[in-house]
């Protein structure tokens, strides 16, 4: 994947930071499984699995911690 989409971890506020954390998580999946067809085939499986959803939330939370630290927890 050669498209540069991540230019900074800095965001204006926590909401935007959380949205960036979600984007980081989704892009991680896309890099791991680059086939749109395979991802679409797998989605019905994991969207009905509580453990998979919890694991996804954990990845987002970890990414949000990274973004929050990069933004010095939005303290001015």
Backbone torsions as a table, in degrees:
resi	resn	phi	psi	omega
1	UNK	NA	122.1	-173.2
2	UNK	-111.5	-7.2	179.8
3	UNK	-72.1	124.2	176.8
4	UNK	-86.8	115.7	-178.7
5	UNK	-116.5	-19.2	-178.3
6	UNK	-104.8	105.1	-178.6
7	UNK	-103.7	-17.3	-179.1
8	UNK	-166.2	151.6	171.6
9	UNK	-94.9	-3.3	-178.5
10	UNK	-76.4	132.6	177.8
11	UNK	-133.1	163.7	-176.8
12	UNK	-77.0	-28.1	-174.6
13	UNK	-158.2	168.6	-178.5
14	UNK	-59.8	-37.6	179.8
15	UNK	-59.6	-47.5	178.7
16	UNK	-65.3	-35.0	176.4
17	UNK	-64.1	-40.1	178.6
18	UNK	-66.1	-40.9	177.3
19	UNK	-62.8	-36.9	175.5
20	UNK	-65.3	-39.3	178.0
21	UNK	-61.2	-40.0	176.5
22	UNK	-64.4	-43.6	178.5
23	UNK	-61.1	-43.5	177.4
24	UNK	-58.2	-43.2	-178.6
25	UNK	-65.7	-43.9	-180.0
26	UNK	-66.2	-39.4	179.1
27	UNK	-68.0	-32.3	175.7
28	UNK	-60.2	-41.7	177.1
29	UNK	-65.4	-42.7	-178.6
30	UNK	-63.3	-39.2	177.5
31	UNK	-68.5	-38.6	-179.0
32	UNK	-70.4	-40.5	178.6
33	UNK	-127.3	89.3	-174.4
34	UNK	-71.2	-12.9	-178.1
35	UNK	-80.0	116.3	175.9
36	UNK	-59.0	-40.7	-178.3
37	UNK	-61.9	-43.1	179.9
38	UNK	-66.8	-43.2	179.3
39	UNK	-61.4	-41.2	179.1
40	UNK	-65.5	-35.4	179.2
41	UNK	-69.7	-36.8	-177.3
42	UNK	-79.9	-25.6	-174.7
43	UNK	-54.5	-45.8	179.2
44	UNK	-60.7	-26.3	179.6
45	UNK	-71.8	-52.6	-173.8
46	UNK	-81.0	-20.5	179.5
47	UNK	-73.0	-13.2	177.4
48	UNK	-105.0	4.8	-175.2
49	UNK	-110.7	113.7	-176.9
50	UNK	-58.8	-40.7	-179.8
51	UNK	-63.2	-39.4	177.8
52	UNK	-65.8	-39.9	179.4
53	UNK	-67.0	-39.9	176.8
54	UNK	-64.6	-41.9	177.9
55	UNK	-61.5	-40.3	177.5
56	UNK	-62.7	-41.5	178.4
57	UNK	-63.4	-36.7	178.4
58	UNK	-65.7	-40.5	177.8
59	UNK	-64.3	-43.7	178.1
60	UNK	-61.7	-42.9	179.5
61	UNK	-61.9	-41.2	177.9
62	UNK	-63.5	-43.5	178.2
63	UNK	-65.6	-35.8	178.2
64	UNK	-65.9	-38.0	175.9
65	UNK	-59.4	-42.3	179.5
66	UNK	-62.2	-47.0	-179.5
67	UNK	-64.8	-42.8	-179.9
68	UNK	-61.4	-42.7	178.6
69	UNK	-65.7	-40.0	178.4
70	UNK	-62.4	-27.9	-179.8
71	UNK	-97.5	15.5	-178.6
72	UNK	48.9	39.7	179.0
73	UNK	53.3	31.6	175.4
74	UNK	58.8	26.7	174.6
75	UNK	-88.2	137.6	-179.3
76	UNK	-104.4	NA	NA
